[in-house]
Amino acid sequence: MTEIEFLDYCKAQVTGTLKDEDVILMLTAWGKIKYSIGYNQALKDNDIELDQPAADVDLN
């Protein structure tokens, strides 16, 4: 899923007009998702295991 696809999905969930705050919230969520995916991939690439795994997010 790309950022544009994610924003389109989010926009489809909202009724009425979008406010700047809505778009900021959507982009913040997208950033968190991408960060979590990258963080978990870095742990995996370096054979690091945590006692408690980070949130597993997969939007592919």
N, C-alpha and C positions, 0 to 999 in steps of 0.2 A: 504494500500500500504506500502510495506517495503522499507527500504533504497535501497536495491539491485534492487527491481522493479523500483524504481524511477530513479536510475542510468541507468538501462537498457533502460528505456523510453527516458531519455535524450540522451543517446548514439545513439539511433535510429533516433533522430532528427538532428544529426550532420553528415555532409558529410566530408570525408577525415579523416586524422589521428587526434586523440585527443591529445591535449597538456596538460601539467600539469595544466595550468591555467583553461582549460575547466573542468577538474575534480574538482578543487578547487571551481569553480563557482557552479557546480552542488551540491557539498556537502554543500556549504554555503546556497544555496536555500533550500535544505532539512532541514537544521538546523532551518532556519527561519520559514518554514512551521510547523515543529514540535513544535517550541516555541509558535507560534500563537495558535495552537490547545491546548497546555497545559495551556497557559495563559487564553484563553477563558473558558476552562473547570474549572479552579480554580475560576474564577469569578462566574460561574454558581453554582459550589459546595458551595460557600460561600454566595449565594444570593446577589451578588453585581452587580448593573447595572451602566453602564457608560452613560454619556450624549451622547457620540458618540461611538458606538460599535467598538471594534478592528476588524481588517480584519477577516472575517469568512472563514476559510480554512477547507475543509473536503475532505480528500483523501481516506476515507474508502470505 
